[in-house]
Amino acid sequence: MTATPNDWTPATSPSRPGPRQLRRVQDGKVIAGVCAGLAEYFGLSRRTVRILAVLSIILPGPQVLAYLAMWAIVPADSR
């Protein structure tokens, strides 16, 4: 399987010079862009972050509340 540009975007891409900022990504988002934003911020694959998020739902804890809080708090990307 080959990676498409939406599957992996480095955190320090040429289109985003300067310091990294955590933003909800609007391009290629699935629900709210939180996982895509985290993937971009940490330089990981969007697919990997999404799989980890879904798998974490199995574990006890406030993962869903954390996702909802990030959806409300993290600003959307204005690109």
C-alpha positions as CSV (number, residue, x, y, z in Angstrom):
1,M,0.0,0.0,0.0
2,T,1.4,3.4,-0.9
3,A,1.0,6.5,1.2
4,T,-0.9,9.4,-0.2
5,P,-0.2,13.0,0.8
6,N,-3.2,13.0,3.2
7,D,-1.9,9.9,5.0
8,W,1.4,11.4,6.1
9,T,2.4,15.0,6.5
10,P,5.6,15.9,8.3
11,A,5.3,18.3,11.2
12,T,7.8,20.7,9.7
13,S,6.5,20.9,6.1
14,P,7.7,23.7,3.8
15,S,4.2,25.2,3.7
16,R,4.3,25.8,7.5
17,P,7.5,27.6,8.4
18,G,8.2,28.7,12.0
19,P,7.3,27.1,15.3
20,R,4.9,24.2,15.3
21,Q,1.4,24.8,16.6
22,L,-1.3,22.2,17.4
23,R,-4.2,22.8,15.1
24,R,-7.2,20.8,14.0
25,V,-6.6,20.0,10.4
26,Q,-9.5,20.7,8.1
27,D,-8.1,19.0,4.9
28,G,-8.4,15.3,5.2
29,K,-10.2,15.2,8.5
30,V,-12.5,12.3,9.4
31,I,-14.5,13.7,12.3
32,A,-13.1,16.9,13.7
33,G,-9.5,16.9,12.6
34,V,-8.1,16.3,16.0
35,C,-6.2,13.1,15.1
36,A,-4.9,14.6,11.9
37,G,-3.7,17.6,13.8
38,L,-1.9,15.5,16.3
39,A,-0.3,13.5,13.6
40,E,0.9,16.6,11.8
41,Y,2.2,18.1,15.1
42,F,4.2,15.0,16.0
43,G,5.2,14.1,12.5
44,L,3.4,10.8,12.5
45,S,1.1,9.0,10.0
46,R,-2.6,10.1,10.3
47,R,-3.6,6.5,10.0
48,T,-1.4,5.5,13.0
49,V,-2.8,8.2,15.2
50,R,-6.4,7.3,14.3
51,I,-5.8,3.6,15.0
52,L,-4.2,4.4,18.3
53,A,-7.2,6.7,19.2
54,V,-9.7,3.9,18.3
55,L,-7.7,1.3,20.3
56,S,-7.5,3.6,23.3
57,I,-11.3,3.6,23.5
58,I,-11.1,0.0,24.7
59,L,-9.0,1.0,27.7
60,P,-10.7,2.5,30.7
61,G,-10.3,6.3,31.0
62,P,-11.5,9.6,29.8
63,Q,-10.3,9.3,26.2
64,V,-13.6,10.3,24.6
65,L,-13.8,13.3,26.9
66,A,-10.3,14.3,26.0
67,Y,-11.1,14.1,22.3
68,L,-14.2,16.2,22.8
69,A,-12.2,18.7,24.9
70,M,-9.5,19.0,22.2
71,W,-12.3,19.4,19.6
72,A,-13.6,22.4,21.6
73,I,-10.2,23.9,22.7
74,V,-7.7,23.3,19.8
75,P,-8.2,26.0,17.1
76,A,-9.0,24.9,13.6
77,D,-6.4,25.3,10.9
78,S,-7.1,28.4,8.8
79,R,-5.3,27.1,5.6
